[in-house]
């Protein structure tokens, strides 16, 4: 393709506005969940394969880096704090697997893309033209792609995949149109308001009597899959510590580093984070954090509590240590306190958008010169110690594979070795080895007898051999009897509440909700007017199901029970604002176009998810999870 452009450059018109989201296949499919897969033995050249077509490591690096750049622009200086939560490695590989699955399905159905079509598609982007509208030339084309972390080959392949996607979507969604009823209903949801009266039945309040052991045993046997212990695995391992204090630095290296280190105020701090759900009540988080702070005030070890309780995955296994940071790096609430504390001091509870923090400042250079030199030495030692530890881990792994025993390696090299008990994928290993949860994912991607690639934790490299696999097992009834009883009662309470709600609904439909409630001695709540997409009231909050029914039902109609906020709700539509026919006619065409797009998107997304699921079931999707984790790290 590049050669083709060299031949035709005299009349080509181009553009690319910040690398168009070609790599995301329209971005609508970015979060289609690809299977986790297992290590597929690609080596380092490919990260995955879809129906036999391999996804190059370079494609993953480009997709991953573009995600990093995008989120860094979006979150700015807060990016580093939330990077782990974004799971960028998973996002990148899921997008690529989806892209390749779409291309596979398009070609399976006989769709093709010619070089001329790729050329015309690229011409439609605005970045490869000069001010006169002419092609900027091959050299600048390559430079623009390079500047945006894209190679020519990967970019043009992604353009081809995008064209296949567009053709496939057109073939599959041709003829999908919004009906008159759907358009009117959508208009009503956006413009009308509704008022309802309701009665609710709380599952938790339903009464369940004594339960016989025979009934529990039967429930346990019927739901045995629920109580099976998951697959567990065991490893033998050795660790290679990263030891910055062992690194000797030359004055020349320090001075060179200082020249590249800006004169900024820095502080080193640790923290314990208890997260609060987005928009949720922080009462429980504050309660838990306060209990931890009380222990610290009484002399408990801060670092130990951080390892055991902090919900910040990036710092918990380091005892909460965040390293050195400068002003403007952390969120304002956190940063203000960290810089106010003296070394060794612990804060009161500090709230931020991420949750509730307990902060301990551990180092605070007094002068700018001190700060710069301390930081330069710290970074140099960290970098060199990391390089040495990785090289040593790889060398020891080679000896282990060649037949050396862990005992020999331990005696000769003085390294720590161990053998873990069996653990599940979701178990925390932090009390045995200071690793993050992605270490478990790496181990569960191995086959028995395989070694992992050296895993970088924050303090050491971990090299493991998967030597034990225990299949899922059903425990004895007595071991889980208490949980079985709780589950049984929860199910029965739900059945009781559902039965009561259905009986009430049938009476309310005949007599009206108010009269049925009066006879049953139940309280009726009448809401204010509310629009679609907003909270109903303080009790029911927001419910898509309730909103959908309320705006479709006529005034006076009673809805069958719906589940809202863990309650079964029977409601009656009391009043609706008028339907404005004139405004509807004015907006009808725009609404129809929007619904048409939504229908196409919904159908196509569902179709591609089915394609991915089918390929997974047929084992035609393979992902080298260990390599993905290494590249993302």
N, C-alpha and C positions, 0 to 999 in steps of 0.2 A: 504493500500500500504506500509506503514512503517513497518507493521508487516511482510509483504511479504519479504521486504529487510532484516529484521532481520534473517529470515530463510535462505535466499540465500546469505548472505554477504560473504561467503567463496569464491565465484567466481565472484562477481559483480565488473565490472570496470566502473568508473564514471568520470564525470567532469562537471563543470559549469563555463564557463568563464564570470565572473561578471554578473551572473544571466541572461544570454542569454535573448534577448528581447521576451521571451515567453509572458509576460503580455501585450505586444503591439500587439499580434496576427500577428507577422511579420512586424510590424511598418508601413507597407504600408497602413493599414487601420486606423491608429491612428487618423487621422483628418476627418474621415467620420463623418459628423455632425449629432449627435443624437438629437432627439427632446428635447425641454426644459422641457416639461411635467409639472405636477403639484405635489403638495404634495400628497403622496400616503398613508400616515398613517402607515408607517412601524415602527414608533417609532425610537429607536436608533440602532437597530440591522441590518437593511438593508437600503441601500441608493436608491435602484431601483429594478425593476423587469422587466424581458424580457420574454414574453410569459409564465408567471406564475413562472419562475425560479427567485428567489430573488438574488440580488447581495449584499453580506454581507458588512457591514460597514468596516470590517477588510480588505476586498479586495480593497476598495477604499483608505483606509489609506495607504496600501502597494503600490498601483499604484501611488498615489499622492506623497508619500515620495521618491519613486524611480525617479519620474520626477524632484522633487526638487534637489535630489542629482546629477542627470545628468546635469541639467542646471547650478547648482552651479559649477560643474567641468568645464563646457563650458565657463561660463562668469566670473568665479572667483569672485573678490571683487565687480564687477559691478552687480552681480546677484540681490541684494536687490532693486536696483534702477529700474530694469525692470521686477521684478517678477509679478507685477500686470498686465502688458501688456501681459504677456505670458498666462494668464488665465489657470493656471495649474489645477484648479479644473475642468474646462470644458474639458481640454485635458484628464484628468484621467477618468472622467465618460464617455466621448465619446468612449475612447478606450475600457472600460469595457462593455458598451452597445453593441459595435460592436462585441467584442469577444463572448459575450453570444448570440447575434443574429446569428453569424456564426455557433456556436454549435447547436442552435435550428434548423437552416435550414439543417445542415448536418444530424441531427437525423430525421428530417421530411422526408428526402429523403432515410432513411433507413441505413445510415452509422453508424457504431459503432466502439468503441475502447476498446480493452481488457486490463486487468491489465498487461499482459505480454508485450503488445505493449508500454504501458507507461514505464514499466521497461526498455525496450530496448532503448526507446527514451532518457531517462535520462542517460543511460549508454553511449550514444553517446556524452555527454558533458564532457569536460576535467577536472572538478575541484574536483571530489570526488575520485581520485586515488592518492595513495602515489607514491613515486619514483619508486617502483617496479611494478606499474601498478595495484595494488590491491585496493579494496574498502576501504576507510579510516575508515569506521565504522559509525554506526548510530549516535553516539554522535557528531562526527565531521561534519557529514552531516547536522544535525540540527543546529550546531553552524555556519556553513557557510551560511545557509539560514537566520538565525537570524541576522548575521552580515550584510546581504544585505537587511534587512527589509522585509523578506518573512517568512511566516509560512509554515510548511510542507504541511498542507492541501491545502492552497491556491496555493502553488507552483505546487503540483501534479495535482490539478484541472486545472491549466493553461496549464500544459503539455498535459493533455487530450484534452483541447480545441484546442491547437495547432495542435495536430494530426488530430482532426476532420476537422480543417481548411485545412490542407494539403490534406486530402482525398477529401474534397469537391472541392477544387481548381483543383485537378487532374481530377475529374469526369467532371467538367464543362468546362475545357479548353483543354481536350484531343482532339487532331486533329487540334488545331490552329497552323498554320505554316505561315511563311512569303513567299509570292510569289516572283518569279524572278523579276517582275516589282517593287515591294516594296523594294527589296534589292538594285536594281540598283538606284532607286530614292534616297534611304538613302545614298548610296555612293556618288552620285552626290552632294547632299546637303552638305556633309562633306568635299568634295574635290574640287568641281568646284567653280568658281566664275562667277558672272553675272553682267552685266551692263544694266541699263534700262533708258529710257526716259519717263517722265511723265508730265501730266497736272493735276492740282487739282482744285476742286470747294469747296469753303469755305461756309459751311452752315451759319455761322454768317454774311457773306457778302451778302447773298441772300436778295432780296428786297421783302417786303410784303406790300401791300397797306392798305387802311383803312378797318376796320372790323366792320360790322354792329352788333348791339346788338343782333339781332335775331340769327345771325350766332354764336355768342359767347354763347348765351343761349343754343343753340342746342349742341354745343361742350361740355358745362358743363354737360348737361343731359346725353350725350353719354359716358362721362367719370366720372360719378358721384362717382364711387368707389374711384377714385384718390383723390377726395376732401373731402371725409368723415373724420370727426374728429375721431381719434382713441378712443378705449375704455378708459375710465377714471375711476379712483378710488379715494376714499377718506377714510381717517383713523382718528380715535381718538387715542391719544397716550399720554404716559408720558415718561419723561427722568430721568435717575439717573446719576448725574454727577460723573465723576471720579476725586476725589479731593486729589491729592498727598500732598497738603499743610496741609491737616487735619491729616496726618499720623504722629504719634510720633515714633521716632526711638530710640532704646537703643544703647548705645555706644558699647555694645557687638555685636549687629547685624551689626553695621557699620564696626567694626574691622574685623569681619568674612568676610564681603563683600570685604573689602580692600585687604585681603589676596588673594582673587581670581581675583582682578582687576590689570592688568598689568600696569606698569609705562609707559604710552604713552602720547604723546601730543594730546590733544583733543580741538575741537572747536564746538560751537553750532551756526548753521546758518539757515536762511530761504531763500527761493528763489521763484521767479516767473519763470515758464518755458513756453515758446512758442515753440511748437514742429515744426520741419521741416520734410517733408516726406523723407524716405530713398532715397538718391541720388538726391533729388529734390532741387529746387532753394530756398535758404533761405531768399530771398529778402523780401517777404511778412512777414515772421516771424520777421525779424529784424525791419521792419517798425512798426509792432504792438508793439514789445518790446520797441522800442525807444519812442513811444508815452506814454507807461506806465512809463518808466523811467523819462520822462519829467514831468509827473504828480508828481512823487515821489520827484523830485528835487524841485518842487514848494510847497511841504508840504503835499501832499496826503498821506493817511495812507497806509503803505506798506502791513500790514496784510489784510486789507479790499480789496485792489487791488488783492492780491494773491488769496483770496477766490473767487473773481469774475472772474478772468482771467487766473490763472495758469492752465496749462494742465497736471500737475503732480497730478494724482488722489490720490497718497499716502500722499501728504502734503497740497493740496489746502485747504481742510476744516479745517486745523490747522493754517491758515494764512501763509502757506508756510513753517512752522517750520519743520526742518529735525532732530531736536534733536541734541545730541552730537555725533560726529564721530571723528575717529582718522585718521592719515595720512595713505594712502593706501586704504581707504574705497571708496572714490569717484573717478570719472574719473579725470585724471590729470589736465585738463583745469579748471574744477570746483574747485578742491581741492586747487590748487595753489593760486587762488584768495581768497577763504574763509579763508585760514590761514594768508594771507597778511593783510587783513582788520582788523581794530580795532573794538571793540564792538560799535554798532550803525552806523558804516559806511556802505554805499551802493555802490556796484560796478558799473562800466560801463557795457555795454553789454558783456556777455561772451558766446562764442560759444563752444558747445561740440557735440559729436555724437548724443545727444538726442534733440538738438535744441538750442535756444537762452535763456540764463538765466540772470536774475537780482538777484544778491546775496546780502544778508544783514547778516553780522556777528553779533550775539546777545550776545554771551558770549565767553570769552577766558581766562580760568584760567592761571595765570601767572607762576605758578610753577608746577612741576610734582606732588608734594604732594597735592597741591590744586586741581588739576585736578582729581586725583584719588579719593579723599574724596568727591568732589562735584558729580562726576559721580556715586560713590557708593550710596550716599544718594538719588540721582535722581532716580536710577534704583530701589532701595528698595521701595521708596515711590510710584513709578509708579506701581510696581508689587502688593504691598499690597492694594493700592487704587483700582486697577482693580478687585482684588478678592472681596473686600468689595462691590463694586458697582454691580458686577454681582450677588452676593448672595442677595443683597437688591432688585435688579430688579426682580429676580426670586420669592422672597417672596411677593412682591407687585403684581406681575402677578397672583400668586395663589389667593390673596385676590380679585383681579379684576374678575377673573373667577368665584369665589365663590359668586359674587353678589355685592361687594363694588363698588360704583360709583367713577368716576375720581375726582369728587368734594370732596368726602370724603377723598380719598387718598391724594389729594392736600392739604386739610386743616390739616389733621392729620400728614402728613409726610413732608410737605413743598416742595414737588416736583413740577416740571414744567409739566403742562399738556397742551394739545392743540387739535385742530381739523383742519386738512388741507383742503384747497379747493380741488376740483377734479384735478387729475393730470394723465398724460399719462405715459406709461412705459419709454419713452425716455426723459421725462421732468426732469430737474434738481431740486432737492429738497433742495439744499444747502442754499438757502435764507430763507427757513422755518425751516429746521432741518439740522444740520451739518452731513449729511450722504453721502456715496458714491452711485454710480449708482446701485451697487448690492443690495442696500436696496429696490429699486423699483422692482427688480426681485423677491425679497423675498415676497413683498406685492402682486405682480401679480401672485404668485404661490398659494395664499390663496383662500379659498372660503369665501363668505360673512358670517360674524359672527365669523370667525376664528381669533385667535391671532397669531402673529409671535413669534418666540423664541427671547429672548432678543438680540438685534442687537448691536454689538460693533462698535461704531464709534471711532474716535481717542480721543474724549474728554468725552464720555458718553455712557451709554447704552440706547437704544430706544426700548420701548415696545409698540406695536400698535395693534389695533383692526380694521379689515376691515369692515366698516359699510355702505359704499356706493359704488355702481357700476353703471356707466352710459354706456350703450351700444354705439357703434359707431353711430354718427349722421351726417347727411348731412347738412351743413350750408346753409343759404340763399345765393342765387346767388350774391347779392350785396356785401356780406361780403368778398367774394373771387374773385370778378370780376377782380381785378388787376392781381392776380396770373393766373386766367383763360386766360386773354388776353396775358400774357407773354408766357404761355404754348402753346396757340393757334399759336402765331407768330413763336415760336420755331419750332413747328411741320410743319407749312407752309413753313418756310425757308428751312427746311430739304427736304420737298417735291419738292420745286423749284430747289434746288441744285441737288437732285437726278434725276429730269427730265432733267436738263441740262447735267448732266454727262452721262446719258443713250443716249441722242441724239448725244452727242459728240462721245461716244464709237462706235455707229453704223457708223458714218462717218469715224472715224479713222480706223475701221476694213476694210473699202473699199478703202480708199485713203492713208492710212498710218498716223501715229500720227502726224508727222511734218507738212504734208500738211493740215490735218484737223485743226490743231492749227493755221496755218497761215491764213486760210480762216476765222476762228472764232476770230482772233485777240487775241489769248491766248498765254501765255508764256510757253515754253517747258524747262524743266530742265533735264539734262542728268547726271546721277550719275557716280562716279568712280566704278571700280569693287568692289564687296562686297561678302563676304561669308555668308552662312546661319547662322543665330543666332547673327549677329552683326548689328549695326546701318546702315541704308541705306544711310542717309545723315543727315545734321543738321535740315532739315525741317520735314522729315518723321520719323526720329529716327528708332525704331525697330517695325516691324509689322509681327507677325506670319503668317497672311493671305497673305500679299504681298510676303513674303519670300517663302511660300509654292507654290504660283502660279508662281512666277518668275523662280523657279528652275524646275518646271514641263513643262512650256511652251517652245515651240521652238523659235529660233531666228526669229524675224519678227512678232511674234504673239502679238496681243493686248489683254489685260485683260479687262473684264467687270469692272465697278467701284467697288472699295473696299474702306472700311472706314479705314483711317489711320490718327491718331493724329487729330481727329475731322474734317477731310477733306475727300471728296470723290475723289479718285485718279484713273485716267485711265492711264495705263502705257503700254509701248511696250518694249519687250526684244530686246535689241540692239546687245548684244554680249555675248558669253559664252566661258570660257576657255575649251580646249579639254577634253573629257572623256578618262581617261587613263585605257584602257581595261586590261592591264597587272597588274596594281596595284589593280584593281577591283577584278580580279580573286584571287589575293593573300589574300585579305581581306574579300572575299565573305562569307566564312564559319563563321567567327567571327561576321560579321554584321547580318547574318541570326540568329545566336544564340541570339544576343542582341535583335533583333526585336521579336523573339519568346517569350522571357521573357517579353518584354514590352506589347505584345499583351495579354498574359496571365494575367499580372497584371492589365491592363486597363479593360479587360472584367470582371475579378473577382471583382475588386473594384466597378465597375458599378453595377454588380449583387447584391453585398452585400448592396450597398446604396439603391437599390430597395427593398431589404428585410427589411431594417430598415424603409424605408418609408411606406411599407405595414403594418408592425407591428404598426407603429405609427397611421396610419389611422384606424386600427382596435382597437386602444386604448389598445394594448398589451404591450406597453412600458410605464412604470410609473417611474418617477424620483422624489425623495424628494429633491427639489431644496433648500429648507430652510436648510435641514440637510447638503447638499453638501456645501453650503456657509459657514455654521458654522464650518464644519470640515476643509475647506480650509483656513478660517480665522485663 
